[in-house]
Amino acid sequence: MGRNASTASGTPAHACPRALAAVLMCLSWWHAQPLWAGAVQALDTYFVHTATVGNIDGPATFLNHPTLSGQPDAIVLATQRRSLDGGTGVLNPTEIGVLYDPANGGRWAVYNEDGSAMPPGAAFNVFLPAGDNAQVHVATDPNSMLNWTNLEDPAANDNPAAKVFAIHNRSPGGIDTAPHDHVIGLWFSSQERWAVFNQDIVDMVAGTAFNAFVALTDPDVFTHTATADDSEAEITWIDHPTINGDARAWILAAQNWSAASVYNNHPIGVSYSPQRRRWAVFNQDDAAIPLSASFNLLVFGSGLFADGFEDP
C-alpha cells in the first residue's frame, strides 16, 4: 500500500479518506420512552449532559444516567452542543470520546481526547442506542487498513446510503485502553463497508475501539453538505423542519467523507442561533468549514422529550 497525492481541491486522487493503493448533571430534558419514529428503536435513550464542577474530573465529565451506572458494555455516543436553550454556551475545541470508570461508581464519561481540562458548562447530546443496529467495533489487523477500520453491520454493508455514527470508546467492556487524539470521520470504503477513519491520515492502531450506530431510514436522519449559500466561516447552517426554530432540539452528528470526498480535520459541535432560528454544525476550533464537507445528522424536536433530571 502506498500514499497518493491529493488533487488540487483536496480530494484524494483515489477518492478515499486516505490515498489508496490497494459518546453529575443533565439538562431538564431526557427521553427513554418507546419511539415510533423510524430512525431509532423502542427504548433508545437520548439526553443533554452538562459538565459541572461536581461531575468533572480532569478531562472527563461523568454521566449519572440511571441506565448507564454499572454497565461497562453500554453503547454511548455523544455530540458536542454549544447552545443551551438558545444561549451562547461553552466551547470545547477538542475531539471527544467516551470511557467507563469502575473506580468512579461504575460510570460513563465524555472526555477530551487530548487530555485538556473539561470546561464547566460544556454540553453534550448523549445517545444510548438499544437495538441491534449498534455495536462496539474494535480495530484489528484484518479489518483495518492504513488510517481506517471497516465496520461489519448488516444494515450498512454494501449500502453506501446508510447513515452511520461513531465515537471512540476508550473502555470497551470496561477495560481502559488509550486516548485516540484524532478527529474521526466515516466513509464507504473500497471493501464496500462503512469505515471509521482518522482525518489526519495517521494509521489506525489495532485495539482501538469505537461505538457505532446505524440509523434506520427516516426523514429525521439525513446528510447535510456545506454549500456557499448555507455556510460562513466555521459554521454551516441546517435547514430541517423538525428542528428549525426549536432551541431545545437534539442532534447527533458525524462527519461523512463519502458524501463529497472532503476532509474536515477539526472537532465539530452543534449550535443554535435564536436570530436565524436555525441549528448549525460548526468547527469547535473556529477553522473555516470547507465547502462540500458533509455530516450525517440524527435529529429530534424537543416535543419528543420528557422532562426530568439525572440523579445528581
Buried (B, 14 or more C-beta within 10 A) or exposed (E): EEEEEBEEEEBBEEBBBBBBEEBBBBBBBBBBEEBEBEBBBEBBBBBBBBBBEEBBEEBBBBBBBEBBBEBBEBBBBBBBBBBBBBEEBBBBBBBBBBBBBEEBEBBBBBBBBBEEEBBBBBBBBBBBBBBEBBBBBBBEEEBBBBBBBBBEBEBBBEBEEBBBBBBBBBBBEBEEBEBBBBBBBBBBBBEEBBBBBBBEBBEBBEEBBBBBBBBBEBEBBBBBBBEEEBBEEBBBBBEBEBBBEBBBBBBBBBBBBBBBBBBBBBBBBBBBBEEEEBBBBBBBBEBBBBBBBBBBBBBBBBEBBEEEEBEE
